[in-house]
Amino acid sequence: MAAMYELPKRLIYFLVLLIVCVSFYPAKDGYVDKRSHPWNIGISVALNLTKIEIVDAPMRPTKTSIAKSAVPFDVKLVRSIKLVTQFAAVNVLIVCNDIDLNPGPANETLVCTACLKPIGKNQPRAECLRCKSVNHLKCLESSFDINRTCKQCFVGMNGNINNDNDDYCSQVTTEMNDIFRGSGVKIVHQNIRSLLPKIDELRLLISSVQSKIDLFTLSETWLTDDVADSEVSIEGYTFHRRDRGSKEKGGGLGIYVRNDLSVSRRFDLEQSNIESLWVEVNFPHSRGFLVGTFYQPPESSRYYNDAFMDHFEDSAEKAISNNKEVILLGDFNCNLAKGSLNGNGKRLTSTLRSLGFCQLIKEVTRITAWSATLLDLIATNNERFISKSGVLNACLSDHDLVYCIRKMNSSRQTENVELYSHIQTNVDSFLYSHPEALVLITGDFNFRSTGLNANHLKRIAGLTQIVKVATRADVTLDWCLTNSKVDNIYESIQLPPIGTSDHYTILMKAQPSPSKPDNSHIWKRDLRDSRIRPFGRYITTFDWSPILDIHDCDTKYEKFNDTMTVMIEKFFPLERIKVRKCDKPWMTSSIKSAIGRRQKALHESGKNSDIYKYWRNRVQSCIKVARKIYYMRSVEKLKNSNPARWWKEVKAIGGLSSKNS
């Protein structure tokens, strides 16, 4: 009874284990490994568990698979369960198809999302602004130059424009709303590179900004006379335009002005030889300002004008003569990025500085796969009125958008503009007639209440504030402005107030002018060979017998000394020579004479003349020989007179210390 009950129980164990093993076996295209076949493993496990020998099994079990010893049943059960568990776990991992047999360290190689190839360390790459994926530069579409997004994000962005306008460039509009929040005149410039096909995007961008943009200036509108104003109009704005020509492609300028602003076109400031567009913004209770937009074609364009800077300077000077604040915007195609200034960039920077303008944009405004340049600029002649400026990527072209916010005018600011202009005009006029004159302007400028800026005065008129002491309480309200290039030319001394005044009296005491180099004179005999040779011939032919016939030693010495003194004064007279502290010790009068003849030949005959080349080579040769002789004599003198000092100098020259020697 017990035997009959035991047999079905063991058969059940056998069948369960066999099913489990077969269910976890991974098929490999019909290939069967006899050593790992589930039937073989299952039968072996079941036989170990049930002590039954099965003859009709697909694979005949080996002798080692049958238990021959009397091992307790519970021990065999534990061993069998462990074997099945390990086998099942391994098969589960293999079935996952996500296990590397030898993973090793983590692989940090970047993979291009476009070509799916790894990106080398030195290969040019770029990151998408939207999905942050990294791609080879060569794998990016042309759309990257415009919006700096990969192909997938660019397609998705266009889809959002067509399906849901509210999602278009939400990141850009959010940023613009944060920047333009608050009061002030918002002025924006964008190189649009063809306005007509992008007018819908521009309308959407302007309408999405909650704090309305007041002036939106454009360059490279590419409009012609065939395009009507109504085709590029924006609701709530008036459009001023200046096209390149009726049949000319490219170029062109435009300004969108908010309708509630009082703006007039200033045709008198526009130059016919360059692309410029001027408007004047007026306010009811304060002084207005001028806005000029410019575009300079690149040097590779057939429309490039070599005289652009001259005409630009004339236009800006004419605007400044109106005694109003001036703001300049545009694409000047001069790279002003740090470390990238070329000839045109230096010329533009110098022109702006000479006119008293401050360039506000410091970041690059055009980024391509191969370059990053600062081409789009905003400059003002009154930086104190600008509260904010910067660069934004509006996805409208391969140029970024530049902006500035001008503070609302007050009566005090208007007075400051007039004072700045008054000082600049009068100083320029006076120095034009007297270029070497010293200018001193003194007075109570009350900079704390008026907001006057000494740095701005220095920039527009070249005047420096030199009062260094307090003039009222502990504040310097009284200034002394000068155009002197010498530092500390005047010393400011504080004196007691006069009468009931609460301002101290300031004494500006002139400092002594810097002393010139001490050019001393010495007496020296000319010992050149041209003087020594005649002296030698004279003493060899001189009759010394009267001296030799004298028998008294002292008398003979005195007679010889007197005779030699007369000879030396005759052939080597003392000459007064001017010596400068900057002269090298080997510099001689003969070398200076040769230098003078060289300079004379240069001015009279030019540097390509034979006479100039002769004296140039002569000077170089004389200096080389004189330097060599000087060092030889100096070293020999030190060596013979003071050997210890000579060795000390040698060690100092060779970089040796006394310990090393």
TILO-613685 format. One record per residue (C-alpha): x, y, z; chain. Coordinates in Angstrom, 2 decimals, m for minus. Example, Ala and Ser with C-alpha at 12.3 -4.5 7.8 and 13.67 -1.06 7.14 Angstrom:
       X       Y       Z chain
   12.30   m4.50    7.80     A
   13.67   m1.06    7.14     A
This chain:
       X       Y       Z chain
    0.00    0.00    0.00     A
    2.83    2.25    0.90     A
    4.74    1.23   m2.20     A
    1.79    1.93   m4.45     A
    1.36    5.36   m2.90     A
    5.06    6.15   m3.17     A
    5.29    5.46   m6.90     A
    2.66    7.96   m8.15     A
    4.12   10.63   m5.86     A
    7.57   10.23   m7.37     A
    6.12   10.20  m10.86     A
    4.42   13.49  m10.12     A
    7.76   14.99   m9.03     A
    9.34   13.69  m12.20     A
    6.72   15.16  m14.51     A
    6.73   18.59  m12.77     A
   10.51   18.92  m12.97     A
   10.51   17.78  m16.59     A
    7.90   20.39  m17.59     A
    9.78   23.19  m15.79     A
   13.06   22.34  m17.50     A
   11.52   22.14  m20.97     A
    9.64   25.46  m20.55     A
   12.87   27.43  m19.93     A
   14.95   25.92  m22.67     A
   15.95   28.47  m25.40     A
   15.58   27.18  m28.93     A
   18.58   27.84  m31.21     A
   17.49   27.21  m34.77     A
   17.10   23.48  m34.40     A
   20.48   22.86  m32.83     A
   20.37   20.35  m29.90     A
   23.11   20.03  m27.32     A
   22.94   16.56  m25.83     A
   24.60   17.62  m22.62     A
   22.05   20.38  m21.94     A
   18.89   18.94  m23.47     A
   15.94   19.45  m21.10     A
   14.85   15.87  m21.36     A
   18.24   14.67  m20.31     A
   18.47   17.16  m17.42     A
   14.87   16.57  m16.34     A
   15.19   12.81  m16.35     A
   18.46   12.98  m14.42     A
   16.94   15.24  m11.79     A
   13.78   13.17  m11.53     A
   15.69    9.91  m11.25     A
   17.86   11.33   m8.50     A
   14.69   12.31   m6.72     A
   12.53    9.18   m7.26     A
   15.07    6.33   m7.58     A
   13.32    5.17  m10.79     A
   15.19    3.99  m13.86     A
   13.31    4.99  m17.02     A
   14.29    3.01  m20.10     A
   12.05    4.71  m22.67     A
   13.53    8.21  m22.14     A
   14.64   10.09  m25.30     A
   18.18   10.30  m23.97     A
   19.65    7.49  m21.99     A
   20.84    8.73  m18.61     A
   24.43    8.18  m17.61     A
   25.47    6.06  m14.73     A
   26.40    9.07  m12.67     A
   22.81   10.37  m12.95     A
   21.41    7.50  m10.88     A
   21.89    7.57   m7.19     A
   23.72    4.50   m5.99     A
   24.03    5.39   m2.38     A
   21.40    5.59    0.25     A
   21.16    9.39    0.42     A
   18.23   10.71    2.46     A
   15.28   11.84    0.45     A
   15.14   15.36    1.93     A
   18.80   16.03    1.03     A
   18.19   14.92   m2.56     A
   15.12   17.14   m2.69     A
   17.09   20.24   m1.60     A
   19.87   19.52   m4.09     A
   17.41   19.02   m6.91     A
   15.54   22.24   m6.13     A
   18.83   24.21   m6.12     A
   19.80   22.72   m9.49     A
   16.45   23.52  m11.08     A
   16.46   27.05   m9.61     A
   19.92   27.86  m10.99     A
   19.05   26.44  m14.40     A
   15.79   28.40  m14.55     A
   17.46   31.68  m13.52     A
   20.14   31.41  m16.20     A
   17.55   30.64  m18.88     A
   15.39   33.59  m17.82     A
   18.34   36.00  m18.20     A
   19.27   34.60  m21.61     A
   15.68   34.86  m22.85     A
   15.70   38.60  m21.97     A
   18.16   39.27  m24.85     A
   19.60   42.23  m22.85     A
   22.59   40.65  m21.16     A
   26.19   41.22  m22.12     A
   28.31   38.23  m21.21     A
   31.29   40.49  m20.43     A
   30.01   44.07  m19.96     A
   33.23   45.63  m18.59     A
   33.33   49.39  m17.77     A
   30.57   51.73  m18.95     A
   31.00   52.98  m22.52     A
   30.74   56.82  m22.61     A
   31.17   57.21  m26.37     A
   28.67   59.68  m27.82     A
   26.60   58.46  m30.75     A
   25.25   60.75  m33.44     A
   21.45   60.54  m33.51     A
   21.44   61.18  m37.28     A
   23.95   58.64  m38.63     A
   24.09   56.41  m35.49     A
   27.88   56.41  m35.62     A
   30.14   57.26  m32.68     A
   31.40   60.84  m32.36     A
   35.16   61.07  m31.98     A
   36.77   63.32  m29.41     A
   38.12   65.72  m32.06     A
   35.14   65.61  m34.42     A
   33.02   68.81  m34.67     A
   29.70   68.33  m32.90     A
   26.64   70.34  m31.92     A
   23.84   69.95  m29.41     A
   20.19   70.44  m30.25     A
   18.67   73.23  m28.16     A
   15.39   71.38  m27.79     A
   16.08   67.65  m27.24     A
   19.74   68.07  m26.17     A
   20.85   65.32  m28.57     A
   24.42   65.45  m29.94     A
   25.11   65.17  m33.67     A
   27.99   65.44  m36.09     A
   28.04   68.91  m37.60     A
   28.14   67.38  m41.06     A
   25.01   65.35  m40.28     A
   22.89   68.35  m39.32     A
   20.40   69.79  m41.74     A
   20.60   73.35  m43.04     A
   17.86   74.24  m40.57     A
   20.45   74.09  m37.78     A
   21.97   77.38  m38.95     A
   18.58   79.03  m38.51     A
   17.17   77.63  m35.26     A
   19.94   75.35  m33.94     A
   17.71   72.31  m33.70     A
   18.08   68.81  m35.14     A
   15.96   67.55  m38.02     A
   13.41   65.79  m35.82     A
   12.85   68.85  m33.62     A
   12.69   71.14  m36.66     A
    9.97   69.00  m38.24     A
    8.11   68.87  m34.94     A
    8.36   72.62  m34.54     A
    6.95   73.21  m38.01     A
    4.14   70.80  m37.24     A
    3.32   72.78  m34.12     A
    3.15   75.96  m36.17     A
    0.65   74.45  m38.52     A
   m1.43   72.76  m35.84     A
   m1.19   74.96  m32.76     A
    0.18   78.47  m32.98     A
    0.21   78.82  m29.19     A
    3.11   76.35  m28.95     A
    5.30   78.11  m31.50     A
    8.65   79.06  m29.98     A
    7.06   79.09  m26.53     A
   10.49   79.12  m24.96     A
   11.50   82.24  m26.90     A
    8.29   84.13  m26.19     A
    8.47   83.24  m22.51     A
   11.99   84.58  m22.35     A
   11.01   87.74  m24.21     A
    8.08   88.31  m21.87     A
   10.41   88.02  m18.89     A
   12.92   90.44  m20.42     A
   10.43   93.05  m21.64     A
    8.38   93.08  m18.46     A
    8.20   96.57  m16.99     A
    8.41  100.09  m18.34     A
   10.71  101.50  m20.97     A
   10.95  101.74  m24.73     A
   11.61   98.25  m26.16     A
   13.82   98.37  m29.25     A
   14.69   95.23  m31.22     A
   16.77   94.51  m34.31     A
   16.72   91.38  m36.43     A
   18.52   90.50  m39.65     A
   15.48   88.80  m41.17     A
   17.01   87.62  m44.48     A
   13.84   87.96  m46.58     A
   10.82   89.37  m44.80     A
    7.98   88.34  m47.11     A
    8.12   84.53  m46.56     A
    8.57   85.02  m42.80     A
    5.96   87.70  m42.19     A
    3.53   85.24  m40.58     A
    6.19   84.06  m38.13     A
    7.10   87.66  m37.32     A
    3.46   88.59  m36.74     A
    3.08   85.61  m34.42     A
    6.24   86.48  m32.50     A
    5.30   90.15  m32.00     A
    1.72   89.34  m31.01     A
    2.87   86.73  m28.47     A
    4.89   89.28  m26.49     A
    2.64   90.62  m23.75     A
    4.62   93.81  m23.13     A
    4.50   95.19  m26.65     A
    7.70   95.88  m28.58     A
    7.87   99.58  m29.44     A
   10.33   99.55  m32.35     A
   11.25   96.42  m34.32     A
   14.01   97.22  m36.83     A
   14.93   94.87  m39.67     A
   17.85   94.50  m42.05     A
   18.04   92.45  m45.26     A
   14.30   92.65  m45.86     A
   14.88   91.76  m49.55     A
   11.79   93.73  m50.54     A
   11.27   95.33  m53.92     A
    8.77   97.83  m55.32     A
    6.53   94.91  m56.36     A
    5.81   94.14  m52.69     A
    3.07   96.36  m51.25     A
    3.14   97.60  m47.66     A
   m0.10   95.74  m46.97     A
    1.63   92.40  m47.66     A
    4.08   92.93  m44.81     A
    1.87   94.92  m42.44     A
    1.43   93.98  m38.78     A
   m1.65   94.98  m36.82     A
   m0.98   97.82  m34.40     A
    2.26   98.89  m36.10     A
    3.32  101.35  m38.80     A
    5.96  100.10  m41.22     A
    8.75  102.36  m42.53     A
   10.88  100.80  m45.24     A
   13.81  101.56  m47.49     A
   14.39   99.00  m50.25     A
   17.64   98.54  m52.09     A
   16.01   99.13  m55.49     A
   13.14   98.20  m57.75     A
   15.04   95.36  m59.45     A
   17.92   94.84  m57.01     A
   17.88   91.65  m54.97     A
   18.89   91.58  m51.29     A
   19.53   94.32  m48.76     A
   16.78   96.61  m47.60     A
   15.79   98.05  m44.21     A
   12.54   98.36  m42.29     A
   11.18   99.56  m38.95     A
    7.89   98.54  m37.33     A
    6.74  101.32  m34.98     A
    3.91  100.91  m32.50     A
    0.97  103.12  m33.47     A
    0.68  104.87  m30.10     A
    4.22  106.25  m30.41     A
    4.85  109.62  m32.04     A
    7.48  108.81  m34.66     A
    8.55  110.76  m37.74     A
   10.83  109.74  m40.59     A
   14.12  111.70  m40.83     A
   15.00  111.62  m44.52     A
   17.54  114.42  m44.00     A
   19.82  112.08  m42.02     A
   19.77  109.23  m44.54     A
   22.75  108.83  m46.84     A
   22.14  107.95  m50.46     A
   25.41  105.99  m50.77     A
   24.71  103.51  m47.98     A
   21.68  101.62  m46.68     A
   20.40  103.67  m43.73     A
   17.00  104.43  m42.26     A
   16.36  107.11  m39.62     A
   13.32  107.87  m37.46     A
   12.78  110.28  m34.55     A
   10.79  109.22  m31.50     A
    9.03  112.09  m29.73     A
    7.46  112.23  m26.27     A
    4.88  114.77  m25.11     A
    6.68  116.05  m22.00     A
   10.32  115.23  m22.62     A
   12.99  115.27  m25.27     A
   12.86  112.55  m27.91     A
   15.65  110.51  m29.43     A
   16.84  109.35  m32.86     A
   17.03  105.76  m34.09     A
   19.17  104.83  m37.07     A
   19.25  101.43  m38.76     A
   22.13  100.41  m41.03     A
   23.18   97.50  m43.18     A
   26.62   96.99  m44.67     A
   26.94   94.19  m47.24     A
   29.81   91.72  m46.74     A
   33.07   92.21  m48.60     A
   32.23   89.33  m50.93     A
   29.09   91.13  m52.18     A
   29.13   93.23  m55.30     A
   27.22   95.87  m53.32     A
   30.08   96.28  m50.84     A
   31.05   99.94  m50.47     A
   34.62  100.78  m49.43     A
   33.49  104.20  m48.29     A
   30.71  102.87  m46.02     A
   32.51  103.93  m42.83     A
   32.99  107.48  m44.08     A
   29.32  107.88  m44.99     A
   28.25  106.19  m41.75     A
   30.39  108.62  m39.74     A
   28.90  111.59  m41.60     A
   25.37  110.37  m40.95     A
   26.03  109.78  m37.23     A
   27.72  113.18  m36.82     A
   24.76  114.88  m38.47     A
   22.41  113.12  m36.06     A
   24.52  114.13  m33.05     A
   24.41  117.75  m34.17     A
   20.66  117.70  m33.38     A
   21.62  117.66  m29.66     A
   19.56  114.55  m29.08     A
   20.19  111.04  m27.88     A
   21.05  108.68  m30.74     A
   20.64  104.89  m30.91     A
   22.26  102.99  m33.78     A
   21.25   99.45  m34.80     A
   21.99   97.17  m37.70     A
   24.08   94.45  m39.27     A
   27.47   95.99  m40.00     A
   29.12   92.73  m41.14     A
   32.14   93.57  m38.97     A
   33.00   90.87  m36.47     A
   33.42   92.62  m33.12     A
   33.71   89.39  m31.12     A
   36.53   89.42  m28.60     A
   39.81   88.46  m30.21     A
   38.39   88.56  m33.76     A
   38.73   92.23  m34.73     A
   39.89   92.77  m38.30     A
   40.55   96.00  m40.21     A
   36.88   96.92  m40.67     A
   36.06   95.97  m37.10     A
   38.82   98.18  m35.73     A
   37.71  101.04  m37.97     A
   34.10  100.72  m36.79     A
   35.14  100.51  m33.13     A
   37.36  103.56  m33.51     A
   34.59  105.51  m35.25     A
   32.03  104.73  m32.57     A
   34.46  105.65  m29.81     A
   35.44  108.94  m31.46     A
   31.76  109.89  m31.77     A
   31.08  109.06  m28.11     A
   29.03  105.89  m28.75     A
   29.04  102.81  m26.54     A
   28.49   99.41  m28.20     A
   26.04   97.42  m26.03     A
   26.05   93.93  m27.55     A
   28.79   91.65  m26.18     A
   27.61   88.16  m27.27     A
   27.90   86.61  m30.72     A
   24.83   87.08  m32.91     A
   25.41   84.59  m35.74     A
   26.40   80.98  m35.12     A
   26.92   78.53  m37.95     A
   28.45   75.06  m38.08     A
   31.87   76.62  m38.58     A
   31.87   80.11  m37.04     A
   30.52   82.36  m34.29     A
   30.53   86.11  m35.05     A
   29.24   89.36  m33.57     A
   27.74   91.21  m36.54     A
   24.50   92.77  m35.27     A
   25.11   95.78  m33.05     A
   23.35   98.36  m30.90     A
   25.23  101.56  m29.97     A
   24.13  104.64  m28.05     A
   25.69  107.95  m27.16     A
   24.03  107.90  m23.73     A
   24.51  104.55  m22.05     A
   22.86  105.72  m18.83     A
   19.45  105.70  m20.53     A
   19.71  101.98  m21.42     A
   18.52   99.66  m18.67     A
   18.96   96.33  m20.42     A
   20.41   94.86  m23.61     A
   21.26   91.42  m24.96     A
   20.81   88.68  m27.57     A
   17.94   86.22  m28.19     A
   17.45   83.40  m30.69     A
   14.05   84.04  m32.29     A
   14.34   81.27  m34.94     A
   13.71   83.79  m37.74     A
   17.07   83.51  m39.55     A
   20.67   82.50  m39.01     A
   21.14   85.80  m37.14     A
   20.04   86.20  m33.54     A
   17.80   89.00  m32.39     A
   19.39   91.88  m30.46     A
   17.46   94.19  m28.16     A
   17.73   97.08  m25.72     A
   15.32   98.77  m23.32     A
   15.56  102.54  m23.02     A
   14.40  104.20  m19.84     A
   11.54  106.62  m20.10     A
   12.74  110.23  m20.30     A
   12.49  112.68  m17.45     A
   13.11  116.40  m17.39     A
   16.38  115.87  m15.49     A
   17.66  113.40  m18.07     A
   16.79  115.85  m20.81     A
   18.86  118.53  m19.10     A
   21.77  116.09  m18.84     A
   21.62  115.36  m22.55     A
   21.72  119.06  m23.31     A
   24.67  119.61  m20.94     A
   26.61  116.69  m22.41     A
   26.03  118.02  m25.90     A
   26.94  121.57  m24.86     A
   30.27  120.51  m23.32     A
   31.16  118.19  m26.20     A
   30.35  120.79  m28.88     A
   32.31  123.60  m27.23     A
   35.35  121.48  m26.38     A
   35.52  120.06  m29.91     A
   35.18  123.54  m31.42     A
   37.89  125.02  m29.17     A
   40.37  122.19  m29.72     A
   39.79  122.35  m33.46     A
   41.17  125.89  m33.44     A
   43.80  125.24  m30.72     A
   44.83  121.54  m30.89     A
   47.56  121.85  m28.22     A
   45.51  123.86  m25.73     A
   44.84  122.76  m22.15     A
   41.12  122.70  m21.26     A
   39.89  123.15  m17.68     A
   36.16  123.09  m16.80     A
   35.17  123.61  m13.16     A
   31.86  123.84  m11.36     A
   29.32  122.25   m9.03     A
   27.92  119.32  m11.04     A
   25.86  117.72   m8.21     A
   26.17  114.29   m9.78     A
   24.10  112.61   m7.06     A
   20.96  114.56   m7.85     A
   21.57  115.25  m11.55     A
   22.88  111.82  m12.48     A
   25.82  113.21  m14.46     A
   28.48  110.64  m15.25     A
   32.16  111.60  m15.33     A
   33.02  108.49  m17.34     A
   30.53  109.49  m20.03     A
   32.11  112.96  m20.24     A
   35.50  111.37  m20.67     A
   34.17  109.17  m23.45     A
   32.44  111.90  m25.46     A
   34.79  114.85  m24.84     A
   38.03  113.35  m23.54     A
   37.74  115.18  m20.19     A
   38.95  113.64  m16.93     A
   37.69  114.60  m13.46     A
   40.78  115.32  m11.28     A
   39.39  116.52   m7.94     A
   40.33  113.87   m5.37     A
   39.06  115.43   m2.13     A
   35.58  116.00   m0.68     A
   34.02  119.34   m1.59     A
   30.87  119.20    0.54     A
   30.68  117.06    3.68     A
   32.28  113.79    2.55     A
   31.20  113.91   m1.12     A
   32.98  115.33   m4.18     A
   30.28  117.44   m5.84     A
   32.55  120.10   m7.37     A
   34.52  118.83  m10.34     A
   37.48  119.98  m12.35     A
   37.52  118.47  m15.86     A
   40.65  118.60  m18.00     A
   41.92  117.15  m21.24     A
   45.48  116.77  m19.95     A
   47.13  113.48  m20.86     A
   49.55  113.72  m17.91     A
   48.43  112.01  m14.72     A
   48.30  114.13  m11.55     A
   49.06  117.36  m13.38     A
   47.16  119.21  m10.62     A
   46.99  118.47   m6.91     A
   43.61  119.15   m5.31     A
   43.89  120.75   m1.85     A
   40.89  121.23    0.43     A
   40.59  124.69    2.03     A
   37.96  126.08    4.46     A
   34.65  127.36    3.04     A
   34.28  131.05    2.19     A
   31.63  132.91    4.19     A
   28.48  130.93    4.88     A
   28.98  128.46    2.03     A
   28.71  124.77    2.90     A
   31.13  123.85    0.09     A
   34.86  123.66    0.70     A
   37.20  125.84   m1.32     A
   39.36  123.71   m3.59     A
   42.84  124.79   m4.60     A
   44.16  123.14   m7.76     A
   47.93  123.35   m7.41     A
   49.96  122.69  m10.53     A
   52.50  119.93  m10.10     A
   56.01  120.45  m11.50     A
   56.36  119.04  m14.96     A
   58.22  115.74  m15.18     A
   61.93  116.33  m15.27     A
   63.68  115.59  m18.50     A
   66.48  113.06  m18.62     A
   69.64  114.43  m17.02     A
   71.90  115.11  m19.97     A
   75.27  115.86  m18.34     A
   78.47  116.98  m20.06     A
   81.92  115.50  m19.58     A
   85.40  116.43  m20.78     A
   87.07  113.78  m22.86     A
   90.12  113.45  m25.13     A
   89.78  112.02  m28.61     A
   91.99  108.92  m28.69     A
   91.05  107.64  m32.11     A
   93.75  106.16  m34.35     A
   93.54  109.21  m36.60     A
   94.86  111.27  m33.66     A
   97.35  108.74  m32.28     A
   99.25  108.25  m35.56     A
  100.32  111.91  m36.02     A
  101.21  112.03  m32.34     A
  103.49  109.04  m32.78     A
  105.19  110.55  m35.83     A
  105.79  113.80  m33.92     A
  107.40  112.26  m30.84     A
  109.67  110.06  m32.98     A
  111.02  113.09  m34.86     A
  111.21  115.38  m31.84     A
  114.68  116.39  m30.59     A
  114.96  115.03  m27.05     A
  118.67  115.89  m26.59     A
  118.08  119.05  m24.50     A
  116.16  116.99  m21.99     A
  118.62  114.11  m22.02     A
  121.56  116.49  m21.36     A
  120.11  117.66  m18.08     A
  121.88  115.95  m15.17     A
  119.50  116.85  m12.33     A
  116.78  114.18  m12.09     A
  114.01  116.44  m10.81     A
  114.71  119.09  m13.40     A
  114.77  116.45  m16.15     A
  111.38  115.10  m15.01     A
  109.77  118.54  m14.91     A
  111.11  119.38  m18.39     A
  109.87  116.06  m19.81     A
  106.47  116.48  m18.17     A
  106.04  120.00  m19.54     A
  107.00  118.88  m23.03     A
  104.58  115.91  m23.00     A
  101.75  118.08  m21.66     A
  102.16  120.51  m24.53     A
  102.19  117.62  m27.03     A
   99.07  116.02  m25.53     A
   97.15  119.28  m25.52     A
   98.15  119.78  m29.14     A
   97.16  116.35  m30.45     A
   94.54  115.30  m27.86     A
   92.78  118.43  m26.67     A
   89.96  118.13  m24.12     A
   86.52  118.27  m25.70     A
   83.17  118.87  m23.98     A
   80.85  115.94  m24.77     A
   77.14  115.60  m23.98     A
   76.33  112.26  m22.32     A
   72.80  110.93  m21.76     A
   71.88  108.46  m19.08     A
   70.27  106.27  m21.67     A
   73.50  106.00  m23.67     A
   75.13  102.61  m23.66     A
   78.66  102.54  m22.25     A
   80.09  101.62  m25.63     A
   78.38  104.50  m27.43     A
   81.02  106.85  m28.89     A
   80.95  110.13  m30.74     A
   81.97  108.41  m33.95     A
   78.98  106.07  m33.73     A
   76.66  109.03  m33.07     A
   78.16  110.82  m36.06     A
   77.52  107.76  m38.24     A
   73.92  107.58  m36.96     A
   73.41  111.23  m37.89     A
   74.70  110.64  m41.40     A
   72.48  107.58  m41.75     A
   69.38  109.58  m40.78     A
   70.35  112.38  m43.14     A
   70.74  109.91  m46.01     A
   67.35  108.40  m45.16     A
   65.53  111.76  m45.35     A
   67.34  112.98  m48.45     A
   67.67  109.81  m50.55     A
   65.20  107.28  m49.13     A
   65.68  103.86  m47.63     A
   66.37  102.18  m50.99     A
   69.32  104.44  m51.84     A
   72.90  103.15  m51.82     A
   74.15  105.93  m49.56     A
   71.55  105.07  m46.90     A
   72.38  101.35  m47.05     A
   76.09  102.15  m46.70     A
   75.64  104.21  m43.54     A
   73.10  101.75  m42.14     A
   75.60   98.90  m42.46     A
   78.35  101.15  m41.13     A
   76.38  101.96  m37.96     A
   75.60   98.30  m37.31     A
   79.22   97.32  m37.80     A
   80.55  100.10  m35.53     A
   78.12   99.23  m32.73     A
   79.02   95.56  m32.95     A
   82.77   96.24  m32.78     A
   82.42   98.85  m30.00     A
   80.31   96.51  m27.88     A
   82.82   93.68  m28.30     A
   85.80   95.88  m27.37     A
   83.96   97.27  m24.34     A
   83.18   93.84  m22.91     A
   86.67   92.55  m23.57     A
   88.26   95.50  m21.79     A
   85.78   95.38  m18.91     A
   86.33   91.67  m18.32     A
   90.10   92.01  m18.58     A
   90.06   94.91  m16.16     A
   88.00   93.01  m13.63     A
   90.15   89.92  m13.98     A
   93.41   91.78  m13.40     A
   92.20   94.16  m10.67     A
   89.73   92.09   m8.65     A
   89.59   88.34   m9.45     A
   86.96   87.68   m6.75     A
   84.56   90.20   m8.22     A
   85.25   88.87  m11.71     A
   84.29   85.34  m10.69     A
   81.20   86.69   m8.95     A
   80.06   88.41  m12.15     A
   80.75   85.26  m14.18     A
   78.66   83.13  m11.81     A
   75.82   85.66  m11.88     A
   75.80   85.63  m15.69     A
   75.87   81.84  m15.80     A
   73.15   81.43  m13.17     A
   75.47   79.67  m10.71     A
   75.30   80.15   m6.95     A
   78.20   80.12   m4.55     A
   77.00   76.78   m3.16     A
   77.09   75.10   m6.56     A
   80.63   76.28   m7.17     A
